[in-house]
Amino acid sequence: MKSLLASLALTTALTVPGLALAKPVTLTADLNAYGGQNAFLVIYATDASGAYAGTLWMAGGKTRYYQHLSNWYNATNGSMAEIAGITGASVGSGRTLQISLDLADTLFDAGYTLHIDAAVEDMRESPNDVKVPLTTAGAGKPVAGRRYVSSFSYSF
């Protein structure tokens, strides 16, 4: 159900009216062993111009920490409507977050970028911990994160 809501939220916002084809995509974020509390992560997309396009997943349920996911928070004004139905538990140090959802085919190779903002209580924020173009050629190729995310990949 969560993957359905996530795909509907993003594909509805990013496709032209009509029936869009979609493909199942698995997003995997491996976290570094950073020695702190669980991480809050938000995965979201921006379009070719860099404008916020939609949120795919939020890991972490305490809303008071969402402001520390600063790029996402600024883009959405912290709107809870952006994450309704697509929120799960925060992710521990050295652990893996893996989610599956359907993304519209029209998002691939169209200039969209996936972002992960990360925050850990009593530690530094990491806006754009991961920033990767959403391309078919990039599927299955891990990219390194900047602080809390060791590697991130998406696959079909």
N, C-alpha and C positions, 0 to 999 in steps of 0.2 A: 504494500500500500504506500509506504514512504517513497519508494522509487517511482511509483506512478505519479504521486503528487509532485515530486521534484521535477520529473520530466514534463509534466503538464505546465508547471509554473514557468519553466524556462522556455519550452517550445512555444507556449502560447504567447509569451512576450517577444519572442524572436522570429516568428515565422509570419509570412503573409497569410491572410485568411485562406482557408481551404485545407484540404487534407495533406499533411506533411508526412513524409516517410521518416522513420526514426530507426536508430540502431541501438542495441544494448551496449552500454559502455561500463567498464569497471574502472573505478578510480582508486588508486592505492597510494597511501602516504605512510612511509616508514619514518618513525621519529627517532632522533638521536637519544642517547642516554644522557640527559642533561641534568639529572639529579634534583629535580624539583617536583612541584605539584603537577597534576594532570594538565595537559594543554587544551586550550580552547582553539578550535580551528574553524575557519569558514572558507568554503570553496565557492567562488563566484566567477562570473564571466563578464568581460567587457567586449564591446564591439570594435570594429576596425578603427574608429575614431578615438577609442579609449573611454567611451561612455559606459557606465554601468548597464549591463544587460539583464542580469538575473542571478539569483543565488541557487546553488545546487545542493549544498549541505552545510549544516552547522553542527559541529561537535562541541557540546557543552551546554548545560541547561540553566546556568545562573545568569540571568539577564544583566545583573550589575557589572559583569565583566565584558559585555559586548562592546562597550565603548573603547576597550583596549584592542579590539580588532579594527584599528583606526581607519584604514582605507575603505573597508567595507562599510563601517559605521558612518563615515562621512558621505559615502555614495548613496546610502539608503536612509540617512537621518535616523538610523537605529530602528527602523520600522519592523515591528514584530510580524507584520503581514508578509514580509519578505522571507520569513523562515517558518511560517505556519505549516506544520506537518512534515517538516524536513529537518528536524533537530534530533540528535542522538547524544549519547554520553560523551564526556570529554575523553581524551586519549592520554594514557600514561606514558611516561618516559620509557623509551626503548620499545614501544608497542607499535602496532600497525592499525591504521584506519583503512578499511576497505568497504566501499559502497558500490552498488550497481544501480544504474538507472538508464533510461532511454533518452537519447539526445537526438534531436532532429538532424537529419543528414545535411540540411542546409547550413548548419553551424560549422561544419568542417571545411577547411580551406577557404573560408570566407572572411578571414581577418579577425576572428574571435580569439581571445586570450583567456586562459584559465588562470586564476589567482588563488593563492592560499595565504590568508592573514593568520597569524598565530599569536597567542598570548598565554603566559604562565604566571600564576599568582606569585608576587614578590620577585619577579624576574622581568627582564626587558621585553617589550612588545616586539613583534617582528612582522610589520606590514610587508606584503609581497615577499613572504618567506619563499614562496614559489611563484613564478610567473612563466607560463609556457604557452606558445601558440597552439591553438586547437586545429591540428592538421592530421590528415590520414597518414602521412609519412611519419609523424611523431608518435603514433600509437606503438606501445610496447617499448619505447625508449625512455629509460629513467633519466630524470633530471635532478640535480642536486638542489637542496634547499639552502637557505642562507643561515638559519640559526637552529630552529627546533626540528624542522623536517630534514631528515637525512636524504631521502630520495622520494620522488613522486613519479608516477606513471599512470597512463590510461591505456586501456586495451579494449578491443572489440571482441 
